Every structure is written in C-alpha cells, then in structure tokens.
Amino acid sequence: MKPEGPLHASVAETRLAVRRVLAGLPAGVPVVVALSGGADSLALAAATGFEAPRLGLRAASVTVDHGLQPGSDEVAATAARQAAALGLDALIVRVEVGAEGGPEAAARDARYRALTDAAQDASAAAILLGHTLDDQAETVLLGLARGSGAASLQGMAARSELRGIPLLRPLLGIRRATARAACTAQGLVPWEDPHNDDDRYTRVRVRRRVLPVLEEELGPGVTEALARTAEQLREDAEAFAEMIDETIEDIVEHAEAGISVSVHALAANPAALRHRIIRHVVASEFGTSLSRAHTLEVARLVTDWSGQGPIDLPGCRARRVGARIEFTAAVPPGR
C-alpha cells in the first residue's frame, strides 16, 4: 500500500460512505466485509479497515473461493493478504458449488451461505457488500428488460437481511470508477475477474454494450437516473407495504386448508393495491410468487366475475366462494 499522503477524493468518498453506515452499529461488535478481491470489494475493505476501529468496531473480511476457475485459491489468498494489510481479520472459505438454478445462481447461493455462516460464527452485526451505483443501474435495466414489474426495478436495497444477518451496501451511491480510483490511490491491486469480460453473461452485455450506448445516445447521467428510479420505486413499495399491513388484518380470514380475502374489500381498493394484496397473501401463506398474468387472473375473480372456475397458481389454487376469494394449497400430483 502507498503511504498516507494527501487524501484522494475517491478515498474520502468511500470512507465517508462506510462511516455513515457503520456509525449506526453498536460499538465493540465485528462487521464482515464480503471480499472477492475485485476493485469494488477491495475499496470497501480499505474504507472499512480505516473507519471501523475509529468507531470502536472490529472488522473482518471473508473471501469465498468457489473453485470454479483455475488459480482461484491464489486469487483468494491475494485478497486475504491485502485485507490483512488493511487491518482486517482475513478469512478464506472454500465452498462446493452445486448446479441447481444454473452456475451463477448456484455460486451466489453458496457464497451467501458461506458469508452468513461466517457472520453468525463471529456474532457479526452485519455483512458489508461492495455493490456500487453501476451495479444498481444494471440491475434496474435487467429488470426492465424482463418486464418483471416494480419489485425488480427497485434494484438492491441499501439494507436488507438474510438468515437474520443485516446486509449493508455502503457503496450503493458510489460509481464503480470511484471505487477503482480509490484502490489505485491506496496502492491496492484488484483482481480482474475474467467473467466480467465474458459476453455470454447478460449482465456483462448490459455493462459493456447497452449502458454505453444509452449514455452515448441519450446523454450522460443514464446510470445515475436508473439508480434514482430504483430509489423512488423502493420508497413507493415501502409506502404500499405499510398500507397493506394496515389493511390486510381486516380483510383476511383463515379458511379450511388456506386463507380467504374479502371480495368487497379488494374491489374497493385501487388496482395497484389490490394486486399487491393478492401477491402478498399468496407469498405469506404459501411462500410462492405470482406473475403479473396470474395476479390479473385472480383479480378477475373480483372485478370480472362470471362464474369462472378455480385458478391454478404456483403452490396454491384460487377460487371465488360467495363474497370471498379463497386460496388453498395445491394438491400434489397423483393424490
């Protein structure tokens, strides 16, 4: 690492972002940085190593070696050495990656299991993730292309939770270039993941082809605008969630093998809230997500009732019984 000199603006920006997040944690507890060795997570580790002790916190890093690329063990070892030089307790975890859901999803699942296991073992207050504003913009654009609704356009939350462990993203308002500049200014050498240049991955094509074209054709600021869109939609979603929480207890009743919702109450709500209530009821009771097409079919039992029969949904079935929409568990095949 370079010796301390005049503070580079990129270093100051990353440190300030981390300080704002860590300041809300109780003193004396450890925090875990998810460190891949790439520029984003390395800049995060450097900022955390600087800020955590000044706030009375202990900092550790966890580098997950998926074993999917030649030399992955050395990549992990290099990342851990740099973390240790930054003052973090560096840990390497090697995982077995399955095949369920495709290689990307399987690797992500294995990584998050390893991170949360390590955080639980250390009684950590939180896991810090190095997602940047650019990652947020890419996530929003991918959600828009899939047409998967406002939920996916919200992108990533600055704070979420997994297995009871808070996941914090201090760099979500910082550009990827700033994180890379912070590494350079501190003499840190990030790992260049070859997957980030592999056009077989949709996110890579969005990063390397789609966003640059949008910036060129529509003018600079598209990336920031997409991130702002995510933030605004998340605010809207939180408001809707509060409205649903206030409404749902009065309109939902338990039914035999399921749950039912008042037709009149659903009809009295605007379509956006009605659809969210339907999705919320199914997700809460049966642990499955409804597509927009499924949601609209259920809504027709309220707004366009003509005696149509039950609707088969993921994990459950919906039907109208008098003045209620009844959701019951799906019957397994062969029974």
N, C-alpha and C positions, 0 to 999 in steps of 0.2 A: 504494500500500500504506500501511497505517497504521504510524506509528512504533512502535518496540518499547516496550511498557509491561508491566504485569503479565501473565504468560503465561496465556492462556486454557487451560482444561483440555483442550479439544479439540485445540488446537495441540500441547500437551505430549504427548497420546496419540498423535497421528500422528507426531510427531518420534521418540518412543520406539520405535514400531513400525518405522520406517525405520532407525533406528540399529541395532536388533537384527539386521536383515538385512544392512546394509552393513558391519557390523563383521566379518563373515566373509569379506570380499573383500580381495584384496591391495592395498596402498596404491599410489597412482600411476596406477591404471587408470581409464578412464572408465566410467560407467554411463549408460544411456539410459532416460529416462522416456517412456513412451508417453502423450502428452498430447493428449487430444481437446478440451480446453477446458472439459469438464464439471466439476462440483464434485469428484468423486472423484479424477480425474487431476490436477486443479489443486491440491488439498490434498496429493497425493503429490509433485507437483513442488516445492511450497513446502517441505515437510519435507526433501526430498532436497537442495534448494538450500541449506538450513541445515546439514544433517548431513554431507553429502559432504565439503566442504572440511575439516571438523574431524576427519575420519578419513583425510585425505590422498588423497581420491578426486576425480576430475573428473566433473562432472555435465553432461549434455546432455539436451535434450528433442527428440522427433520428433513433429511433428503431421502426420498424414496427411490430405490433402484428397482425398476421394473424388469430389468434383464432382457429387454426387447431389442436392444441394439448392441453391436459389438463395442466393447470398451465402456459399457455403461457403469461398471464398477469403478473405473478410473475417473469418469465424469463425476460420480457421486463423491469419491474421495477428494477430488479437487474442490468441489463446492464446500465440503465439510471443512477442509483446511482453511479456506478463505473465511468461512463463518467463525471458526475458532480464532483466527487472527483479528476478527472484528469484535471479539469478546463474548461470543455466544457459545453456549454448550452445544456442541455439534453431534448429532446422532444420524447414523445411516440405517435405514430399514430396507431390507430386501424382501420383495413380495413375489408371489406367484400370480400371474395374470391369467384369468380364465378366458373363455370365448363367448360367454353369454352377452348378447346385445351388440356384438361387434367389438373389434380390438380397441377402439377409442373409449367406448363406454366401459369395457371391462377394465382397462388400465385406470380410468378415472375412479371407478368403484374401489379398486384395490388400493389406489393412492389415498383416497379419503378414509378408507378403513384404517390404513396404517397411521395416518395423521391423527385421527380421533383416538385410536388406541394409545398412541404415544402421549397425547394431551391428557387423557384420562390417567395414565400411569404417573404422569408428572403433576397431577392435580392442577393443570394449567387453567388460567382464567379465560384464555381464548387462543384460537389459531389465527395467525395473520396470513392472508393470501395476497399475492402480488398482482392481481388483476388491475389493469390500467383503464383509462378512459377509452383507449383504442379498442381494448377487448370488449368494453361495454358497447361501443358503436357497432362492432362486428356482430355481437350477439343480437342486437336490435335488428340489424339488417337481415340476418339469417331468419329471425322470427317473422319479419315482414314478408320475406320470400316464401315462407312455408304457409303463410296465411293462417297462423295458429292463434290469432287473437291478441287481445291486450295483455294477457298474462305473460306471453313470451316477449312482447315488446317492452315490458318493464325491465328487461335485462337482469342484471345481477344486483342484489341489494348490498348496500354498504355494510349491513349487519344482517346475518341470518344465523341459523342454528342447525347443527347436525349431531344426532346422538347425544343431545344435551350439552354440546360444546358450542359456544359462540364462534362464528366465523366472521372475521373482520377484514375489510378490504380498504386499507388506508389510502391506497394509490388510485382509487377509482376515479378521482377527479384530475389525475395527472397523465400527461401524454407519455406514450411509450418512449419517444425520443428523449424526454426529460430523464426518465429512469436510466436510459443508456448513457446519457451525458453525465449523470451522477456517478455511474460506475467508472467512466473514463477519468473524471476529476479526482476520484479517490484511488486510482491505480488498480482497480478491480478488473479481472478478466472474465467476462461472462462466457458461458458455454453457448455455442451456436447450434441449436437443435436442428438436425437435417430435416426433420419433419416439417419445420416451419417454411421450408422451400419446396415442399412436395405438393405439386398441384393436384394430386389425387384427393387431397382433403378439401372439402368445401370451404372451410374457414380460411384456408391458405389462399384459395382463389379469391375470396372476398377481400382479403387483406392486400393481396398483390395486384389484383386486376380491377375489381369492382369499385372499391373505395377510391383508388387513384383516378379512375375515370369520372366518378361523381365529383370529386374535387376539381378536376380539370374542366368539366363541362358546366357545373353549377357554381363554381367558385369556392374559395377556401371557406372552411368552417362547417363542412358537412359532418365531419366526425363529431365535433362538439354539439352540433344540432341534434344528432341521433342520440347522444348521451343525455342531452336535456329532455328529449322526448321520453326516454326511459324514466327519468326522474319524475316528470309530470304525471306519467301514467301510473307510477308507483304511488304517488300521492292520491290519485283518484281511486286506485284499488284499495288503499287503506281506508278512505272515506266510505267506500262501498262496504268494506268488511265491517266497519262499525255499524252501518245501517242494517246489515244482515243480522249481526249479533243482537241488535235491539229488537228486530222484527221476528226472528225465527222462533223464539220460545212460545210466542202467542199463536203461531200458525201450524206448528208441527205436533203430531201426536204419534206415539208408538202404535204400530199395528201388528197383527199376527205375522211373524217371520219378516218384519220390516218396519217401515215408517210411512206416515202419510202426511200430506200437506193440504191445507185448505185451498180449494179452487177459487173461492171468492177473494181470499187474501192475495193469491197470486195474480188474479185478474186486476185487482185494484192497484198493483204496482206497475211502474213503467217497465217496458220490455227489458231494458238493461238490468234492472234489479231483479225482475222475475227470473231471467236466465241465470243470473248469479246464484239466486236462492236454489234453483233446481240443481245446478252443478255442486253447490256447497252441500246440499242434503245427501246427494249420491256419494260424494267424496268422503264425507264424515261417516256415513253409515256403512258403506261397502268398500271404501278405500280405492275407488277407481275414478278415472277422469272421463268426462263426457266430451265428445267432439261437438262442434257447433251444430252439425247435422242432427246428432242425437238430441241435443238440447232443444232444438227447434221442434223436433217431433214430439217431445214431451210437452212443450209449451202449447202445441196444437190441441192437446187434451183439455187445455184451459180455454184457449181463445177460439178454437175452431172445432168444437166437439160435435161429432155427428154419429156417435155410437161406435167409433173405431175400436178395435180390439187392443190387447196388450202390446206393448212395445218392448222388444228385447234390447237390452243395453249391456255394456260391459259389466259383468258381475251381478247384474240385477235385472228386474223387469218392472216396467211402469204400466199402470192401468188406471182408468177413472172408475171410482166406485162412489156413485152418488155425487156429493159435493166435495169429494176429496180425491187427490191423486195419491195412489198407493204404490210404494216401491217395495218390492220383495226380492229376496235373494234368488239368483238364478238357480235353476235345478241342474245339477251336473248331468252330462250326457250319460245315457244308459239307466237313469233312475226314473 
